[in-house]
């Protein structure tokens, strides 16, 4: 479950950073709305229908989940997966995109400090401007 959630987070972030990987403004807008920060309270109360609660309890008793909390978390992860699959046009496309993202692992040694990069770029542009005025 944690691996699936991690893959979905990577998918969402990559899709926002590389909108060309997915088609259309609507897709990018939906992905941005999914990536809004969420306040993480210590405790959340969720109200389930009696039927859904009974279903989860049976699944916990069968050993499918260790607890109700784990069952709810697993169901939410599955919902997120289905939403992501819907956005990209199916689970096959989502799996292909997730596999592509896993293959494009970022090497932290290759990361660039954005602030320093912009300072250097601005200095270079100023030097070019001064050289063209001469």
CORLINLIN-V595209 format. One record per residue. N is the residue number from 1. PSI is psi in whole degrees, 0 to 359 (* if undefined). BURIAL is + if it has 16 or more other C-alpha atoms within 10 Angstrom, else -. D_FIRST is the distance of its C-alpha to the first C-alpha in Angstrom with 1 decimal. Layout:
N & PSI & BURIAL & D_FIRST
N & PSI & BURIAL & D_FIRST
This chain:
1 & 317 & - & 0.0
2 & 324 & - & 3.8
3 & 318 & - & 5.4
4 & 315 & - & 5.1
5 & 319 & + & 6.2
6 & 319 & - & 8.6
7 & 320 & + & 9.8
8 & 320 & + & 10.6
9 & 318 & + & 12.3
10 & 319 & - & 14.2
11 & 311 & + & 15.2
12 & 314 & + & 16.5
13 & 315 & - & 18.4
14 & 323 & - & 19.8
15 & 327 & + & 20.9
16 & 319 & + & 22.7
17 & 329 & - & 24.3
18 & 72 & - & 25.2
19 & 340 & - & 26.2
20 & 340 & - & 28.2
21 & 337 & - & 25.1
22 & 150 & + & 24.8
23 & 140 & - & 27.9
24 & 150 & - & 29.5
25 & 323 & - & 29.7
26 & 319 & - & 27.9
27 & 313 & + & 24.7
28 & 321 & + & 25.1
29 & 318 & - & 26.0
30 & 322 & - & 23.0
31 & 318 & + & 20.7
32 & 321 & - & 22.7
33 & 331 & - & 22.4
34 & 339 & - & 18.6
35 & 16 & - & 18.8
36 & 144 & - & 21.1
37 & 144 & - & 20.6
38 & 134 & - & 19.5
39 & 132 & - & 21.2
40 & 90 & - & 19.0
41 & 163 & - & 21.1
42 & 327 & - & 20.8
43 & 141 & - & 20.4
44 & 140 & - & 19.8
45 & 128 & - & 21.3
46 & 132 & - & 19.9
47 & 122 & - & 22.3
48 & 154 & - & 21.2
49 & 158 & - & 23.7
50 & 323 & - & 24.9
51 & 315 & - & 23.7
52 & 319 & - & 20.0
53 & 318 & - & 20.2
54 & 319 & - & 21.8
55 & 314 & - & 19.3
56 & 318 & + & 16.4
57 & 318 & + & 18.8
58 & 318 & - & 19.6
59 & 325 & + & 16.0
60 & 315 & + & 15.7
61 & 327 & - & 19.1
62 & 348 & - & 18.2
63 & 6 & - & 15.5
64 & 325 & - & 12.6
65 & 150 & + & 11.2
66 & 333 & - & 12.8
67 & 169 & - & 14.0
68 & 321 & + & 14.6
69 & 315 & - & 12.8
70 & 321 & - & 9.4
71 & 315 & + & 10.4
72 & 317 & - & 11.4
73 & 319 & - & 8.4
74 & 319 & + & 6.4
75 & 322 & - & 9.7
76 & 321 & - & 10.0
77 & 319 & + & 7.0
78 & 319 & - & 8.7
79 & 316 & - & 12.0
80 & 321 & + & 11.4
81 & 314 & + & 10.7
82 & 321 & - & 13.9
83 & 316 & + & 15.8
84 & 319 & + & 15.3
85 & 321 & + & 16.3
86 & 320 & - & 19.2
87 & 317 & + & 20.3
88 & 355 & + & 20.6
89 & 25 & - & 22.1
90 & 159 & - & 19.7
91 & 330 & + & 16.6
92 & 316 & - & 18.8
93 & 322 & - & 19.8
94 & 314 & + & 16.4
95 & 320 & - & 15.3
96 & 318 & - & 18.7
97 & 319 & + & 18.4
98 & 321 & + & 15.0
99 & 319 & - & 16.6
100 & 319 & - & 19.7
101 & 322 & + & 18.1
102 & 327 & - & 16.6
103 & 337 & - & 20.2
104 & 41 & - & 21.7
105 & 136 & - & 20.3
106 & 130 & - & 22.5
107 & 117 & - & 24.7
108 & 335 & - & 25.2
109 & 338 & - & 28.8
110 & 353 & - & 29.4
111 & 148 & - & 28.5
112 & 138 & - & 31.5
113 & 113 & - & 32.5
114 & 316 & - & 33.0
115 & 313 & - & 35.8
116 & 320 & - & 37.8
117 & 315 & - & 37.4
118 & 322 & - & 38.9
119 & 314 & - & 41.7
120 & 321 & - & 42.6
121 & 318 & - & 42.5
122 & 317 & - & 44.7
123 & 319 & - & 47.2
124 & 317 & - & 47.3
125 & 321 & - & 48.1
126 & 319 & - & 50.8
127 & 319 & - & 52.3
128 & 319 & - & 52.4
129 & 318 & - & 54.0
130 & 321 & - & 56.6
131 & 327 & - & 57.4
132 & 339 & - & 57.9
133 & 341 & - & 60.3
134 & * & - & 62.6
